[in-house]
Amino acid sequence: MAMSTTSPNSLVLKNPNRILTKTQINSFPINAQINSFPINHSLGPKKSISITCSASAQVQDRAAAPTAVDGGQDRVFNFAAGPAILPENVLLKAQSELYNWRGTGMSVMEMSHRGKDFLSIIQKAESDLRALLNIPSDYDVLFLQGGATTQFAAIPLNLCTPNDAVDFVVTGSWGDKAFKESVKYCKPNVIWSGKPEKYTKIPSFDDLEQNPDAKYLHICANETIHGVEFKDYPIPRNRAGLLVADMSSNFCSKPVDVSKFGLIYAGAQKNVGPSGVTIVIVRKDLIGNAQEITPVMLDYKIHADNNSLYNTPPCFGIYMCGLVFEDLLAQGGLVEVEKKNSKKGKMLYDAIDESKGFYRCPVEKSVRSLMNVPFTLEKSELEGEFIKEAAKEKMLQLKGHRSVGGVRASIYNAMPLAGVEKLVAFMKDFQARHG
Ligand SMILES: Cc1ncc(COP(=O)(O)O)c(C=O)c1O
């Protein structure tokens, strides 16, 4: 049974060493004022600290399915580009399992990564991801660390010799960063760049002059800063037929034919979990030829041979990703998820396009991202006010990336339709007052 924590009877902890009963734990109000919480500081005398935790949520009985709390009271609509909004039911499920994971008497954070409990968590995360993306069996799924940025180096180190050519189509800042990092480990070449047009386009694939000798063709499937998204993918014309994609910001937002790619990589912190986990999906035959200088932590063979458990992995992050995968499957999989994302995207882009120029999205319509929606105000001096007023209405993190300015609304999988509806209503109201 879910227990409301809005009772005025806030629990004041006087003695942290006291063991709470299950009932007490379940009735522990998250918004309790924890006053005079004495801690035994190893370096000095007993000190008193005062902690005020303003977050409020329902604490769940472990046996009950978590139910979403009303976002209106305490949760905001978080439009951040990443780390980003996570599904409420996933957060609540994690909350209900945080203290004692499924009767093990410990949190996932405390478990041995080699124990059977964590093994069941990582194996289920992998199999659910395989089900979601229909990942063929000749691909490995790796749960790594270091962010997508580390993959900018790891990919050429694993797939190339220092003299191998690589083709890059650069449609935004992240593709550019991937290119620049790879210069250290191979001989990359930018065969198309959207920079002259401020990264608002994707090239026509027929016009790309691909190098048949290139080891692979690299794209960034969704440029988080500029809001440019590939809706289809170029056919790699290199001899090995290899396409590599950074899918950090649209991973699991729609179905993808994994077999078209040699390698897909994504930082988790936009669509599928907290920061600290990077997912690499790589065709097995591409593994095992890393350059000699490759650090052990960047060698795919090491991680593949050890099922992502060569060293201590980001256990809690992997657990959270697993909860998100479970949730996406429960929603009906990525076909259903894409429908929801299309509806949200259309609603927001329509509001921009129908504003008679008050709001403007610079990105070419056919390649507008369903995940990151950048826009400017005709009266640019109002952008600060727009962001400030939106924040007062509990719509946060709408500021565009510092390199481009303007406004950016990231509407990942976990952003509910209600969040986009609220933003659109606010935009209309703002325009009515300032237009
Ligand atoms: C598309 C894309 N690629 C790469 C990165 C870098 O990711 P990380 O910070 O996890 O290294 C980001 C981060 O925002 C991104 O959006």
The ligand as a Gaussian input file, in Angstrom:
#p B3LYP/6-31G(d) Opt

LIG

0 1
 C       25.320000      13.595000     -28.904000
 C       26.294000      13.639000     -27.774000
 N       27.462000      12.979000     -27.903000
 C       28.367000      12.983000     -26.917000
 C       28.141000      13.651000     -25.734000
 C       29.172000      13.617000     -24.644000
 O       28.701000      12.802000     -23.654000
 P       29.455000      12.626000     -22.246000
 O       29.326000      13.913000     -21.530000
 O       28.682000      11.518000     -21.621000
 O       30.849000      12.261000     -22.529000
 C       26.934000      14.335000     -25.554000
 C       26.673000      15.033000     -24.274000
 O       25.795000      15.826000     -24.110000
 C       26.001000      14.329000     -26.597000
 O       24.830000      14.969000     -26.473000

